[in-house]
Every structure is written in C-alpha cells, then in structure tokens.
C-alpha cells in the first residue's frame, strides 16, 4: 500500500473499507515522524479518512484511491484522487452543516471544518486537495 518518496507519503488504497485502518496507521506514523502536533494529527486523520471513505463509497470506481501527503514545518498538504464518476452536482460546495436527523452527509462538512483549505476538482474522477496549516501566519 505504501511508497514514500522525498519526504512524501504516497499510498494506493484498494477499493475496500478494510484498508482505512492501515491508511490511518501509516498516515499517523508519517505525521508523527514529521513532528506534527498530536492534536493536529487527529484533525488531519479525520479529514483524510472522510475523503478516502467518500471515494470508496461514492466514486463507483474499481480503481484504487491515490493518496499523497506532504508535511512541512508550516503545513500538511494531502491529495486524494479517485477515477470515479465525480461529485454529484447537487452537493453544495462548500458544504452546509448537515441536519441532525440526516443519516449521512457529514463527511465533506467535517473535512471543511477541520482543514484550513479544501479544493475539489472533478474531471476523470475526483481530486481533493486539503491543507492544514501548522503555524498560521500572524495577522
């Protein structure tokens, strides 16, 4: 599942939810080695889990999901890409807070809530770029 290059973590996640635990462990190990604060790691792992779970659940693809993570002293940048059908055009971007009674629809909202910036592009699949600033610039 893993290939690391030049201080990046590159993973290929097979289309099986069983692989999410391994994804979280490998990502946690990478971020801890990069000396990212534990509270920040938790936010990043939740957002990553939601992005990959969405790809596994909603893409309609049999092709593995590609994950690339790069940690620097200032930020962690994560890319999640699938080769599926893309996001339903009816989904609000950025997402609105979900109804408390809704059975789903919380993943994108959580991603937007936990990360400093999120970009989603669709073409041949969906490509999500999430950034968590570790030391935000002073105002």
C-alpha positions in Angstrom: 0.0 0.0 0.0 2.9 2.4 0.6 5.6 4.1 -1.4 7.4 7.0 0.1 9.5 9.5 -1.9 11.4 12.6 -0.9 9.7 13.2 2.4 6.2 12.5 1.0 3.9 9.7 1.8 2.3 8.1 -1.3 -0.4 5.5 -0.8 -2.6 3.5 -3.1 -5.7 2.4 -1.2 -7.6 -0.6 -2.7 -11.4 -0.2 -3.0 -12.1 -1.9 0.3 -13.1 -0.1 3.5 -10.9 -2.6 5.5 -7.9 -0.6 4.2 -8.9 2.5 6.1 -7.3 1.4 9.4 -4.0 0.7 7.6 -4.3 4.1 5.9 -4.8 5.9 9.2 -1.9 4.0 10.9 0.6 4.7 8.0 -0.5 8.4 7.9 -0.2 8.8 11.7 3.3 7.3 11.6 4.4 9.6 8.8 2.9 12.7 10.6 4.4 11.8 13.9 7.8 11.3 12.3 7.4 14.8 10.8 6.8 16.1 14.3 3.3 17.3 13.7 1.5 18.1 17.0 -0.8 15.3 18.1 -4.0 17.5 18.1 -3.2 18.5 14.5 -2.7 14.9 13.5 -6.1 13.9 14.8 -7.8 16.6 12.7 -5.8 15.6 9.6 -6.6 11.9 10.1 -10.3 12.5 10.4 -10.4 14.6 7.2 -8.2 12.1 5.4 -10.4 9.2 6.5 -13.6 11.0 5.4 -12.1 11.9 2.0 -11.0 8.4 1.2 -14.2 6.8 2.6 -16.2 9.1 0.3 -14.1 7.9 -2.6 -14.5 4.3 -1.7 -18.3 4.7 -1.1 -19.4 7.1 -3.8 -16.9 7.0 -6.7 -18.4 3.9 -8.4 -14.8 3.0 -9.4 -12.9 -0.3 -9.0 -9.6 1.6 -9.3 -7.7 2.2 -6.1 -7.7 5.6 -4.5 -4.4 7.5 -4.7 -3.3 9.5 -1.6 -0.3 11.8 -1.4 0.7 13.6 1.8 3.5 16.2 2.2 4.3 17.6 5.6 6.5 20.7 6.0 7.1 22.9 9.0 4.2 25.2 8.1 1.6 22.9 6.6 0.4 19.4 5.7 -0.9 19.1 2.1 -3.0 16.0 1.3 -4.2 14.9 -2.1 -6.9 12.2 -2.6 -7.8 11.2 -6.1 -10.1 8.6 -7.5 -11.1 7.7 -11.0 -14.8 7.5 -10.4 -17.9 9.5 -11.6 -17.2 12.7 -9.7 -19.2 14.5 -7.1 -23.0 14.8 -7.6 -23.7 18.3 -8.9 -26.4 18.6 -6.3 -23.9 18.6 -3.4 -23.2 22.1 -2.1 -19.6 23.1 -2.2 -18.6 24.3 0.3 -21.0 22.0 2.2 -23.6 23.4 4.6 -24.0 22.0 8.1 -25.9 18.7 7.9 -29.3 18.2 9.5 -29.0 16.5 12.9 -31.5 13.9 11.7 -29.7 13.1 8.4 -28.2 9.6 8.1 -25.2 10.9 6.1 -23.7 14.0 4.6 -21.3 14.8 7.3 -18.0 13.8 5.7 -17.5 16.9 3.4 -18.7 19.2 6.2 -16.1 17.7 8.6 -13.3 18.0 6.1 -14.1 21.7 5.6 -14.4 22.2 9.3 -11.0 20.6 10.2 -8.8 21.8 7.3 -7.7 25.3 6.5 -8.4 25.0 2.8 -10.1 22.4 0.6 -10.2 22.3 -3.2 -12.3 19.7 -5.1 -12.0 19.3 -8.8 -13.8 16.8 -11.0 -12.8 15.5 -14.4 -11.8 12.0 -14.8 -12.7 11.3 -11.2 -12.5 13.5 -8.2 -9.3 15.2 -6.9 -9.4 16.6 -3.4 -6.6 18.8 -2.1 -6.7 19.6 1.7 -4.3 21.8 3.6 -3.8 22.0 7.3 -1.7 25.0 8.3 0.5 24.1 11.3 1.8 27.6 12.0 -0.7 30.1 10.6 0.8 33.4 9.5 0.4 36.2 12.1 -2.3 38.8 11.3 
